Amino acid sequence: MKNTKKRINVTKSYLPTMSKYQSYLQQIWTNGQLTNNGPFLKKLEIELKSFLGIKNISLVSNGCMALQLAIKALKIKGEIITTPFSYVATTNAILWEGCTPVFVDINDQSLCINAKLIEEKITKNTRAILATHVYGNPCDVKEVDRIAKKNNLKVIYDAAHAFSVKINKQSILNFGDASILSFHPTKLFHTIEGGAVICKDKKNVKEANLLKSFGHIGEERYLAVGINGKMSEFQAAMGLCNLDEIEDLIFKRRKISLLYDKKLNDLINDRVIRKQDIDVCVDYNYAYYPVIFRSKALMLKAKKALEDQGIYPRRYFYPSLNKLPFINTYQSCPISEDISLRVLCLPFYDDLSDSEIKRIVRIITVSVT
């Protein structure tokens, strides 16, 4: 019998009312400036600095561009210690900038880079650490920063998932030399496409601003080899609309997460699945809802059962990045490789209904028991 229920995807982009976005479009049509550091971009930068509790930000065209610009602005060349458990953009940015990724395995509870394993991978060619706050869950930033200072290394945090996350009441974006955000439409906060570079030192943000604008200032001052990584006024306008709603969205997502927890409790107690550990000192943003199955076989059974009913979770992250086909030399990361085979992100967005959550959990339960 054909399934007639509506399709449920792993995520769903939040959109403001059409009238709210149109009010910004009218202003764009009136002033005629579509890009090149327009008034909405400037306004969004100011509002993000205030909301996120940061000092220096450069808005860019996407999160991968933000990673590339952070590496370039910090003038990093050589080996970069990084995580194998992240989206492919993390590794791609390192390779694109002519650097060499050196993979360090993850902590099997937090799913972030295992800071205790970093120092043994440091060589005379190591220049930086690029660690990901996985699903918005902060790395061990205190230990990573300690190691970096001891060994004179730069630190970049891939905070693509960590919009508004705090640790001990401080923005996670204030750690390291730089952090990046992604404002892709699948993210908690989005600008249609977009991203940001956040730097501790203002001169590094100025460098990112120069590099994202072809490396020149005005019509005659050409200062560096740059690229076009600018955010448009249309993107900034969407960001201004969505920033107004972000606290309400996080509140709704927290309620959805708690309902998932409640309905999945039997499977958790029976150790069929488990969740990522998030420390009590973290103010989380509920960006994703990942579950780790006891085995790959159980995960695949649940995934197929959901897809048969028009529900589409995602193997996020898979594969482990140290096993990408374009990585020349295999570097063993057994925990990341294992977790990547068993993890599944369940559908998770602000207007996912209670009945849909119950249905998802029921399908999973039947498939694995």
C-alpha positions as CSV (number, residue, x, y, z in Angstrom):
1,M,0.0,0.0,0.0
2,K,1.4,3.4,-1.0
3,N,2.4,5.7,1.8
4,T,0.2,8.9,1.7
5,K,1.7,10.7,4.7
6,K,3.7,13.8,4.1
7,R,7.5,13.5,3.6
8,I,9.6,14.2,6.7
9,N,13.2,15.3,6.0
10,V,16.1,15.3,8.5
11,T,15.8,19.1,8.6
12,K,13.6,21.9,7.4
13,S,14.7,25.5,6.8
14,Y,13.0,28.1,8.9
15,L,11.5,30.9,6.9
16,P,10.1,34.2,8.2
17,T,6.8,35.5,6.9
18,M,6.9,36.6,3.3
19,S,5.7,40.1,4.3
20,K,8.6,40.5,6.7
21,Y,11.2,39.5,4.1
22,Q,9.5,41.7,1.5
23,S,9.9,44.7,3.7
24,Y,13.6,44.3,3.5
25,L,13.5,43.6,-0.3
26,Q,11.6,46.9,-0.8
27,Q,14.5,48.7,0.9
28,I,17.0,47.0,-1.3
29,W,15.0,48.0,-4.4
30,T,14.9,51.6,-3.1
31,N,18.6,52.0,-2.3
32,G,19.8,49.9,-5.2
33,Q,22.7,48.3,-3.4
34,L,22.7,44.5,-3.7
35,T,26.1,43.6,-2.3
36,N,29.6,45.1,-1.5
37,N,29.2,45.7,2.2
38,G,25.7,47.2,2.0
39,P,23.6,48.6,4.9
40,F,21.9,45.3,5.8
41,L,25.2,43.5,6.0
42,K,26.6,46.2,8.3
43,K,23.5,46.0,10.4
44,L,23.6,42.2,10.7
45,E,27.3,42.3,11.7
46,I,26.4,44.7,14.5
47,E,23.4,42.7,15.7
48,L,25.4,39.4,15.6
49,K,28.2,40.8,17.6
50,S,25.7,41.9,20.3
51,F,23.7,38.7,20.2
52,L,26.7,36.3,20.2
53,G,28.8,38.3,22.6
54,I,31.8,38.7,20.3
55,K,34.0,41.6,19.2
56,N,35.2,40.9,15.6
57,I,33.2,39.3,12.8
58,S,33.3,39.1,9.0
59,L,30.3,37.9,7.1
60,V,31.0,35.8,4.1
61,S,29.3,33.8,1.3
62,N,29.3,30.4,3.1
63,G,30.8,28.3,5.9
64,C,33.4,26.6,3.7
65,M,34.6,30.0,2.5
66,A,34.8,31.0,6.2
67,L,37.1,28.1,6.9
68,Q,39.3,28.9,3.9
69,L,39.5,32.6,4.9
70,A,40.3,31.8,8.5
71,I,43.2,29.6,7.4
72,K,44.4,32.2,4.9
73,A,44.0,35.2,7.3
74,L,46.0,33.4,10.0
75,K,48.7,32.7,7.3
76,I,48.8,29.0,8.1
77,K,50.9,26.7,5.8
78,G,51.9,23.2,6.7
79,E,50.2,20.5,8.8
80,I,46.9,21.2,10.5
81,I,45.7,18.7,13.2
82,T,42.0,18.1,12.8
83,T,39.1,15.8,13.5
84,P,37.9,13.0,11.2
85,F,34.4,13.4,12.5
86,S,32.9,16.4,10.9
87,Y,31.4,17.5,7.6
88,V,33.7,17.1,4.6
89,A,34.1,20.9,4.3
90,T,36.4,20.9,7.3
91,T,38.9,18.7,5.5
92,N,38.3,20.2,2.1
93,A,39.2,23.7,3.4
94,I,42.5,22.4,4.7
95,L,43.4,20.7,1.4
96,W,42.1,23.6,-0.7
97,E,44.5,26.0,1.1
98,G,47.5,23.7,0.4
99,C,47.8,22.4,3.9
100,T,48.0,18.8,5.1
101,P,45.3,17.4,7.4
102,V,46.6,15.3,10.3
103,F,43.7,13.4,11.9
104,V,43.3,12.9,15.6
105,D,40.6,10.5,16.8
106,I,37.6,11.6,18.7
107,N,36.3,11.1,22.2
108,D,33.6,8.5,22.0
109,Q,31.3,10.3,24.4
110,S,31.5,14.0,23.2
111,L,32.3,13.0,19.6
112,C,34.7,15.9,19.5
113,I,38.5,15.7,18.9
114,N,40.2,13.8,21.8
115,A,42.4,16.6,23.1
116,K,44.5,14.0,25.0
117,L,45.7,12.6,21.7
118,I,46.7,15.8,20.1
119,E,50.3,16.3,21.4
120,E,51.5,13.0,20.1
121,K,50.6,14.1,16.5
122,I,52.5,17.4,16.7
123,T,55.6,17.6,14.4
124,K,58.0,20.2,13.3
125,N,55.6,20.9,10.5
126,T,52.5,21.4,12.6
127,R,51.1,24.9,12.4
128,A,47.6,24.8,13.7
129,I,44.7,22.8,15.2
130,L,41.3,22.9,13.5
131,A,38.7,21.3,15.7
132,T,34.9,20.9,15.3
133,H,32.2,21.6,17.9
134,V,30.4,18.5,16.7
135,Y,26.6,19.0,16.4
136,G,27.2,22.2,18.4
137,N,28.8,20.3,21.3
138,P,31.9,22.2,22.4
139,C,35.4,20.7,22.2
140,D,37.6,20.6,25.2
141,V,38.6,24.2,24.5
142,K,40.6,24.7,27.6
143,E,42.9,21.7,26.8
144,V,43.1,22.5,23.1
145,D,44.1,26.1,23.8
146,R,46.6,25.0,26.4
147,I,48.3,22.6,24.0
148,A,48.3,25.3,21.3
149,K,50.0,27.9,23.5
150,K,52.6,25.4,24.7
151,N,53.5,24.5,21.1
152,N,53.0,27.9,19.5
153,L,50.1,26.7,17.3
154,K,47.1,28.6,15.9
155,V,43.6,27.3,16.8
156,I,40.6,27.5,14.5
157,Y,37.3,26.1,15.7
158,D,34.7,24.9,13.2
159,A,31.7,26.1,14.9
160,A,29.4,25.6,12.0
161,H,26.8,24.0,14.2
162,A,27.4,26.1,17.4
163,F,25.5,29.3,16.8
164,S,24.6,30.8,20.2
165,V,26.3,28.0,22.2
166,K,27.9,29.0,25.4
167,I,30.2,27.2,27.8
168,N,30.3,28.4,31.4
169,K,28.1,31.3,30.2
170,Q,30.7,32.5,27.7
171,S,30.3,32.3,23.9
172,I,32.0,29.3,22.5
173,L,33.2,31.7,19.7
174,N,35.5,33.5,22.0
175,F,38.0,30.6,22.2
176,G,41.0,30.0,19.9
177,D,42.4,32.4,17.4
178,A,39.4,32.1,15.1
179,S,36.0,30.4,14.8
180,I,33.7,30.0,11.8
181,L,30.0,29.8,11.5
182,S,27.9,28.4,8.7
183,F,24.6,30.1,7.8
184,H,23.5,27.4,5.4
185,P,19.7,26.9,5.2
186,T,20.0,23.6,7.1
187,K,21.5,25.4,10.1
188,L,19.7,26.7,13.2
189,F,20.3,30.3,12.0
190,H,20.6,30.9,8.3
191,T,21.1,33.6,5.7
192,I,20.0,31.4,2.8
193,E,23.7,30.7,2.1
194,G,26.3,32.4,4.2
195,G,28.9,32.1,7.0
196,A,31.1,34.1,9.3
197,V,34.7,34.4,10.4
198,I,35.1,35.4,14.1
199,C,38.6,36.3,15.3
200,K,40.1,37.2,18.6
201,D,42.5,39.7,17.0
202,K,40.9,42.5,15.0
203,K,43.7,42.5,12.5
204,N,42.8,39.0,11.4
205,V,39.2,40.0,10.7
206,K,40.5,42.9,8.7
207,E,42.7,40.5,6.7
208,A,39.6,38.2,6.1
209,N,37.6,41.3,4.9
210,L,40.4,42.2,2.5
211,L,40.7,38.6,1.1
212,K,37.0,38.1,0.7
213,S,36.8,41.3,-1.5
214,F,39.4,40.3,-4.2
215,G,42.2,41.7,-2.1
216,H,41.7,45.3,-3.0
217,I,40.4,48.4,-1.3
218,G,38.6,51.0,-3.5
219,E,39.5,51.2,-7.2
220,E,43.3,51.5,-7.0
221,R,44.7,49.8,-3.9
222,Y,45.4,46.1,-4.8
223,L,47.0,44.6,-1.7
224,A,46.7,40.8,-1.8
225,V,45.6,37.9,-3.9
226,G,41.9,37.7,-2.9
227,I,38.7,36.0,-3.8
228,N,35.0,36.9,-4.0
229,G,33.6,35.6,-0.7
230,K,31.1,38.4,0.1
231,M,27.7,38.1,1.5
232,S,24.9,39.8,-0.4
233,E,22.2,42.2,0.9
234,F,19.6,39.5,0.2
235,Q,21.4,37.1,2.4
236,A,21.9,39.7,5.1
237,A,18.2,40.6,5.0
238,M,17.2,37.0,5.6
239,G,19.6,36.9,8.5
240,L,18.1,40.0,10.1
241,C,14.6,38.4,9.8
242,N,15.7,35.1,11.3
243,L,17.8,36.6,14.1
244,D,14.6,38.1,15.5
245,E,13.2,34.6,15.9
246,I,16.2,32.6,17.1
247,E,15.5,32.5,20.8
248,D,12.0,31.2,20.1
249,L,13.3,28.6,17.7
250,I,15.8,27.3,20.3
251,F,13.1,27.1,22.9
252,K,10.9,25.0,20.5
253,R,13.8,22.8,19.6
254,R,14.6,22.1,23.2
255,K,11.0,20.9,23.8
256,I,11.3,18.6,20.7
257,S,14.6,17.2,22.0
258,L,13.1,16.5,25.4
259,L,10.1,14.7,23.8
260,Y,12.5,12.6,21.7
261,D,14.5,11.8,24.9
262,K,11.3,10.7,26.7
263,K,10.0,8.5,23.8
264,L,13.4,6.9,23.1
265,N,14.0,6.2,26.8
266,D,13.3,2.5,26.5
267,L,15.8,2.0,23.7
268,I,18.4,4.0,25.6
269,N,17.8,2.0,28.7
270,D,18.1,-1.2,26.7
271,R,21.3,0.1,25.2
272,V,20.0,-0.2,21.6
273,I,20.9,3.5,21.1
274,R,22.8,6.2,23.0
275,K,23.2,9.9,22.8
276,Q,26.1,12.2,22.6
277,D,27.3,13.5,26.0
278,I,26.9,17.2,26.5
279,D,28.4,18.7,29.6
280,V,26.2,20.5,32.2
281,C,28.2,23.7,31.8
282,V,27.1,24.0,28.1
283,D,24.1,26.2,27.1
284,Y,23.2,24.1,24.1
285,N,21.4,25.2,20.9
286,Y,19.7,21.9,20.0
287,A,21.1,22.1,16.5
288,Y,20.7,18.3,15.7
289,Y,19.4,15.1,17.2
290,P,22.0,12.4,16.6
291,V,21.6,8.9,18.0
292,I,24.3,6.2,18.0
293,F,23.0,2.6,17.5
294,R,24.6,-0.4,19.1
295,S,25.6,-1.7,15.6
296,K,25.7,-0.6,12.0
297,A,23.1,-3.3,11.2
298,L,20.6,-1.9,13.6
299,M,21.2,1.6,12.3
300,L,20.6,0.5,8.7
301,K,17.4,-1.4,9.7
302,A,16.0,1.7,11.4
303,K,17.0,4.0,8.5
304,K,15.4,1.7,5.9
305,A,12.2,1.4,8.0
306,L,11.9,5.2,8.3
307,E,12.6,5.7,4.6
308,D,10.0,3.2,3.7
309,Q,7.5,5.4,5.5
310,G,8.7,8.7,3.8
311,I,10.9,9.7,6.7
312,Y,14.5,10.6,5.8
313,P,17.1,10.8,8.6
314,R,20.8,11.3,7.7
315,R,24.1,9.5,8.3
316,Y,25.7,12.6,9.5
317,F,28.7,12.3,9.6
318,Y,29.7,9.5,7.3
319,P,32.2,8.5,6.2
320,S,34.9,9.2,8.7
321,L,37.0,11.9,7.0
322,N,40.3,10.0,7.3
323,K,38.8,7.5,4.9
324,L,38.0,10.0,2.1
325,P,39.2,8.7,-1.3
326,F,41.3,11.8,-1.9
327,I,43.3,11.5,1.3
328,N,46.7,10.2,0.1
329,T,47.8,8.4,3.3
330,Y,45.4,6.5,5.5
331,Q,45.6,7.6,9.2
332,S,43.8,5.2,11.6
333,C,41.0,6.7,13.7
334,P,39.2,3.7,15.0
335,I,36.6,5.4,17.2
336,S,35.6,7.9,14.5
337,E,35.4,5.1,12.0
338,D,33.2,3.1,14.3
339,I,30.9,5.9,15.3
340,S,30.4,7.1,11.7
341,L,29.1,3.6,10.8
342,R,26.5,3.7,13.6
343,V,25.3,7.3,14.0
344,L,22.0,8.6,12.5
345,C,20.6,12.1,12.8
346,L,16.8,12.0,13.2
347,P,14.4,14.6,11.8
348,F,14.7,17.7,13.9
349,Y,13.2,21.1,13.2
350,D,11.1,23.7,15.0
351,D,7.6,22.7,13.8
352,L,8.1,18.9,13.9
353,S,4.9,17.8,15.7
354,D,4.5,15.6,18.7
355,S,2.6,13.0,16.6
356,E,5.4,13.0,14.0
357,I,8.0,12.4,16.7
358,K,6.0,9.6,18.3
359,R,5.6,8.0,14.8
360,I,9.3,8.2,14.1
361,V,10.2,6.6,17.5
362,R,7.5,3.9,17.0
363,I,9.0,3.0,13.6
364,I,12.5,2.8,15.0
365,T,11.4,0.7,18.0
366,V,9.6,-1.8,15.8
367,S,12.5,-2.1,13.4
368,V,15.2,-2.8,16.0
369,T,13.3,-5.0,18.5
